[in-house]
Amino acid sequence: MVLSYPRMALDSLCGRPLGRKRICRTFSDCTNGPRSGLRSGCFPLDPAERGSEDAEALQRTKAQARGGSGRKP
């Protein structure tokens, strides 16, 4: 949860509503990244990570594993 929603504890402690769209939905990119030699991160949900080089590299790796080109349509 910390990777997808690092401010969750602060929001909760301060009585703010939780950002439900930021709560981990187990896309597994945070663990698949390191398995592919990349750093860990919540690439789908964290705006700071979404367009990173590691996010793009992971998408290519996942597409190759599926037999695709790695490029988004």
Backbone hydrogen bonds in HBPLUS format (Angstrom, degrees):
<---DONOR---> <-ACCEPTOR-->    atom                        ^
c    i                          cat <-CA-CA->   ^        H-A-AA   ^      H-
h    n   atom  resd res      DA  || num        DHA   H-A  angle D-A-AA Bond
n    s   type  num  typ     dist DA aas  dist angle  dist       angle   num
A0005-TYR N   A0001-MET O   2.79 MM   4  5.73 148.8  1.89 155.3 164.6     1
A0008-MET N   A0005-TYR O   3.09 MM   3  5.50 162.0  2.12 124.6 124.8     2
A0011-ASP N   A0007-ARG O   2.82 MM   4  6.02 166.7  1.84 162.5 166.4     3
A0012-SER N   A0008-MET O   2.94 MM   4  6.12 161.2  1.98 151.2 156.6     4
A0013-LEU N   A0009-ALA O   2.83 MM   4  6.02 168.3  1.85 155.1 158.3     5
A0014-CYS N   A0010-LEU O   2.92 MM   4  5.99 145.6  2.04 146.7 155.6     6
A0016-ARG N   A0011-ASP O   2.83 MM   5  4.96 143.8  1.96 160.9 157.9     7
A0015-GLY N   A0012-SER O   3.11 MM   3  5.21 161.5  2.14 106.6 111.5     8
A0020-ARG N   A0018-LEU O   3.06 MM   2  5.61 118.7  2.45 108.7  92.3     9
A0022-ARG N   A0019-GLY O   2.78 MM   3  5.47 157.9  1.83 125.9 133.5    10
A0023-ILE N   A0020-ARG O   3.30 MM   3  5.41 157.5  2.35 103.7 110.1    11
A0031-THR N   A0028-SER O   3.20 MM   3  5.52 141.9  2.36 104.9 114.4    12
A0032-ASN N   A0028-SER O   2.85 MM   4  5.98 153.8  1.91 153.0 162.0    13
A0033-GLY N   A0029-ASP O   2.98 MM   4  5.73 153.4  2.05 140.9 144.5    14
A0035-ARG N   A0031-THR O   3.41 MM   4  6.57 154.9  2.48 139.5 146.6    15
A0036-SER N   A0032-ASN O   3.09 MM   4  6.24 127.4  2.38 139.5 151.9    16
A0036-SER N   A0033-GLY O   2.93 MM   3  5.21 140.8  2.09 106.5 118.4    17
A0038-LEU N   A0033-GLY O   2.83 MM   5  4.79 158.2  1.88 140.5 134.1    18
A0037-GLY N   A0034-PRO O   3.05 MM   3  4.94 163.8  2.08 106.8 108.7    19
A0046-ASP N   A0042-CYS O   2.95 MM   4  5.58 161.8  1.98 157.5 162.0    20
A0049-GLU N   A0046-ASP O   2.89 MM   3  5.32 141.9  2.04 113.2 124.5    21
A0050-ARG N   A0046-ASP O   2.93 MM   4  5.99 145.4  2.05 157.4 168.3    22
A0052-SER N   A0049-GLU O   2.98 MM   3  5.25 167.1  2.00 120.6 123.8    23
A0056-GLU N   A0052-SER O   3.12 MM   4  6.47 159.9  2.16 151.5 156.1    24
A0057-ALA N   A0053-GLU O   2.87 MM   4  6.09 157.3  1.92 148.3 155.4    25
A0058-LEU N   A0054-ASP O   2.89 MM   4  6.01 156.5  1.94 146.8 152.7    26
A0059-GLN N   A0055-ALA O   3.03 MM   4  6.27 154.9  2.10 144.6 151.3    27
A0060-ARG N   A0056-GLU O   3.03 MM   4  6.32 155.5  2.09 147.6 153.8    28
A0061-THR N   A0057-ALA O   2.96 MM   4  6.21 159.3  2.00 148.4 154.1    29
A0062-LYS N   A0058-LEU O   2.86 MM   4  6.08 161.7  1.89 154.0 158.4    30
A0063-ALA N   A0059-GLN O   2.94 MM   4  6.08 156.2  2.00 145.4 152.1    31
A0064-GLN N   A0060-ARG O   2.91 MM   4  6.11 157.1  1.96 150.3 156.5    32
A0065-ALA N   A0061-THR O   3.06 MM   4  6.27 151.1  2.14 143.5 151.2    33
A0066-ARG N   A0062-LYS O   3.11 MM   4  6.38 136.1  2.31 137.1 148.6    34
A0066-ARG N   A0063-ALA O   3.08 MM   3  5.01 126.4  2.38  92.5 106.8    35
A0067-GLY N   A0063-ALA O   2.93 MM   4  6.12 111.8  2.41 134.6 152.5    36
A0068-GLY N   A0063-ALA O   2.63 MM   5  4.80 159.1  1.67 150.3 143.4    37
A0067-GLY N   A0064-GLN O   3.02 MM   3  4.82 145.4  2.15  93.7 104.5    38
